[in-house]
Amino acid sequence: MDGLLKRRIGAGIVDLLVQGVVAGVLEETVLKRVKNKAVHSLITEPAVNFLIETTQLATGSRQTIGQRLFQIQVVSDNGQPLAVKQIAKRIAYRETIAPIKTWKNRKIYLQDGSVLPEDEFAGTRVVRKGK
């Protein structure tokens, strides 16, 4: 397994933990009037995760908390800063189609973790920070 892929997995786990805490706090405080668990799992959590990741990648250091900890960064193939549309495409593809494509071509993606299916679709790649 590629070292960059290991960093991506670690960063993803950290980001899921952060997003889960934020979604949990939001559900307990602001959204406590909504009693339906399905609403929280199907709407609240994905929306919070999308907003947190998009905000982090589009502003400031242009890295999520997990990416900062694991010293990686998502960059655009064309060298321009990531566009919100590009970030949205990447997240949507990663959450829907990418797992199937990754599983089918896992040998290829295990060798080079810089470009996964969501990166191919959105025109991005992941690099070590500072390189």
N, C-alpha and C positions, 0 to 999 in steps of 0.2 A: 504494500500500500504506500502510495506517495506521501511524503512528509507534509505537503501542502494540503492534501485531502484530510489528513489527521487533524491539522489545524482548523480546517473548515468544519469538521465534525465537532471538535471541541468548542469552537465559537458558536456553532448552532445550538449546542446544548446550553451554553451560558445564556444565549439570547432567549431560548424557550423558557428558562427559569425566570429571567427578568420579566418577560412578557406575561408569564403566568401569575407572578406576584402582582403586577400592575392590574391585570384583568380581575384577579381575586379581590383586590382592594376596591376597585371600581364597582364590582358587583355588590360588595358588602356595604358600600357607602352610598353611592349615587343611584345605583340601579336596584336597591333592595325592594322596591315596590313591585318589581317584576318577579313573580313567583315561579314562572315556568322555567325549569332547568334547560329545556330544549332551546329556548331563546338565548340563554347564556352561552350554551355550547356551540350553537349554530350561527349566532349573529355576534354577540358581544365579544367573545374571545378572538375569532378571526378578524373582526374589525379593529380591535385594539392592537393585535399583533401587526396588522397591515399598517396602521397609523404610526406605531412606534418605529417600525423598521424604515418606513418611508421617510419619516422625519429625521431619523438618525443619518440615513444615507444621503439625504438631500441638503443637510445643513451641518454646520460646525466642522468636525473632523472628517465627515463623510464616512464614518465607520460606526458599526453597532458596538455595543459594550463588549460583546464576545469577540468581535474582530479586533478591537483595541487590545484586549487581553492576550489574544493569540497572534498579534502582530501581522494581520493580513488586511487587505483592502480590496473592495470591488472597484474596478476601473472600467471605463468605456473603451471599446476597441478603437474608436476614432480619436482617442486622446482628450476629448472634451469632458467636462464634468458630467456626472450622471444626471440625466433628465428625469423628472418625476414620472413621465410616461414610460421611460425605460425601466425604472425601478418597479413600477406597477406591473409591467409585462413580466419582469423577472419573477416577482413574487407569485403572481397568478399562475404562471407556467410551472413554477417549482411546486406549488401546492396541488396541482391537478395532473398534468401530463408527465412531468419530469420523472417521478418515481418509476413509472412503467418503462420509459426509455432508458433510464439508468440501469434498471434490472436487466433489460435485454442486452445492453452493451457494457455490462459491468467490468469486463476485463479491460476494455479501453479506458474507462473512467477511473479505474483503480491505479492505472499507470501514470496518469496525468490529472491531478486534481485542480488544475488551474481553470479548466473549462468543463463545466458540467452541462447537461441539457438546457437548464434555465439560462445559462450564460450564452450558449449558442443562439437561443431564441431571442434574447434581449440585446445581443451585441456587447456583452461584457466578459470580463475574466477576473480572476482573483489572483493577486500578487502578494508576495511578502512585503510588508511595509518597509519602505526605505530602499527598495530595489527597483 
